Amino acid sequence: MPAVSTGDFEHRTVLLDATLDQLAVRPGGRYLDGTLGGGGHAAAILARSAPDGRLVGIDRDPHAIAAACARLAAFGSRFVPLRGRFGDMEGLASGLGPFDGLVLDLGVSSPQLDQARRGFSFRLDGPVDMRMDVDQPRTAADLLDSLDEPALVDILRRYGEEPRARRIARAILAGRPWTSTRALADCIALASGYRNSRTHPATRSFQAIRIATNDELGELERGLDGAERLLAPSGRLAVISFHSLEDRLVKHRFRALAGVGAPKDAYGQPLQPAQWALVTRKGIAGRLADPDNPRARSARLRVIERLDPG
Ligand SMILES: C[S@@+](CC[C@H](N)C(=O)[O-])C[C@H]1O[C@@H](n2cnc3c(N)ncnc32)[C@H](O)[C@@H]1O
């Protein structure tokens, strides 16, 4: 699928066909997209669920909501946009469910990454912001100002899996306050001592600071809780993750729901009947299913279904 451009919002949707197929989108179904972004998945779901399928789209970024509303206007009242966090989806979508399909395409959109003023990029110079929700009070710079060394080391290790966290943390703390992403990236590159690495030496640290600024893993936990409760019988949940931390969390939650590894009786049957089933056992790798899309390189799609007890 080509990149969608709505004004200055340009984003190339990842794993589009695989997501639609695995969600088993059908006419008349009710869907929720918790990461509306540029509306790429949403537009395709609305098209495939025509003539009367409905989709609720949530995003915490008002620029994404505006771009998606412009793109999806032709679907009229079949599309309902909601601004907020998908961690609060139960409250936001109250009265609109249950849903036959739910999608979470995690992380940041291309416009968020590629617009210097949003402060996500170590390649472009901008403020050290990194908020997906531009009305959230605390920016990445505020976060860095408030941390002590152990807390910053913990964030870099936990969310960035950065082996050189301590020396990077010391350099970041010594250089405060931070007003420029380029200066922050240069400081991290120097402190890390990485040379000739395939990725920019600040990649892992920027990922960690972004995840902490937006509480991305907390949101994912709450979003999975909400999705479990909002899915109709036979409904499916599709999650696309972009790094191992997210994917691990989704994989473990899905396996626990589906009773993988749960106790069995002498005949090998589960003691408790399963209420969920894995649709994708190992997940679908973006680099295989969407090979022409550079954004899909590190993506993995996992899908689970709530079984119909009737
Ligand atoms: C990768 S983009 C989604 C792109 C979209 N699927 C498309 O095809 O155009 C992720 C979007 O999710 C939003 N987002 C990330 N975490 C969120 C959260 N916890 N609550 C609401 N929106 C979130 C971001 O603001 C961003 O617009």
The ligand as a Tripos MOL2 file, in Angstrom:
@<TRIPOS>MOLECULE
LIG
   27    29     1     0     0
SMALL
NO_CHARGES

@<TRIPOS>ATOM
      1 C1          1.9180    3.3960   14.1270 C.3       1 LIG1
      2 S1          0.7480    4.6760   14.2700 S.3       1 LIG1
      3 C2         -0.7520    3.9630   13.6600 C.3       1 LIG1
      4 C3         -0.8960    4.0510   12.1880 C.3       1 LIG1
      5 C4         -2.2120    3.5670   11.6450 C.3       1 LIG1
      6 N1         -2.4530    2.1680   11.9440 N.3       1 LIG1
      7 C5         -2.2710    3.7880   10.1370 C.2       1 LIG1
      8 O1         -2.2890    2.8030    9.4000 O.co2     1 LIG1
      9 O2         -2.3130    4.9300    9.7040 O.co2     1 LIG1
     10 C6          0.4460    4.7070   15.9680 C.3       1 LIG1
     11 C7         -0.5400    5.7580   16.4180 C.3       1 LIG1
     12 O3         -1.0100    5.3630   17.6950 O.3       1 LIG1
     13 C8         -1.0760    6.4720   18.5390 C.3       1 LIG1
     14 N2         -0.8990    5.9620   19.8950 N.ar      1 LIG1
     15 C9          0.1790    5.3390   20.4100 C.ar      1 LIG1
     16 N3         -0.0480    4.9910   21.6780 N.ar      1 LIG1
     17 C10        -1.3220    5.3870   21.9620 C.ar      1 LIG1
     18 C11        -2.1490    5.2930   23.1090 C.ar      1 LIG1
     19 N4         -1.7130    4.7220   24.2260 N.pl3     1 LIG1
     20 N5         -3.4000    5.7740   23.0450 N.ar      1 LIG1
     21 C12        -3.8740    6.3470   21.8860 C.ar      1 LIG1
     22 N6         -3.1220    6.4940   20.7860 N.ar      1 LIG1
     23 C13        -1.8640    6.0070   20.8130 C.ar      1 LIG1
     24 C14         0.0250    7.3930   18.0890 C.3       1 LIG1
     25 O4         -0.2910    8.7160   18.4320 O.3       1 LIG1
     26 C15         0.0170    7.1470   16.5790 C.3       1 LIG1
     27 O5         -0.8120    8.0780   15.9200 O.3       1 LIG1
@<TRIPOS>BOND
     1     1     2 1
     2     2     3 1
     3     2    10 1
     4     3     4 1
     5     4     5 1
     6     5     6 1
     7     5     7 1
     8     7     8 2
     9     7     9 1
    10    10    11 1
    11    11    12 1
    12    11    26 1
    13    12    13 1
    14    13    14 1
    15    13    24 1
    16    14    15 ar
    17    14    23 ar
    18    15    16 ar
    19    16    17 ar
    20    17    18 ar
    21    17    23 ar
    22    18    19 1
    23    18    20 ar
    24    20    21 ar
    25    21    22 ar
    26    22    23 ar
    27    24    25 1
    28    24    26 1
    29    26    27 1
@<TRIPOS>SUBSTRUCTURE
     1 LIG1         1 GROUP 0 **** ****
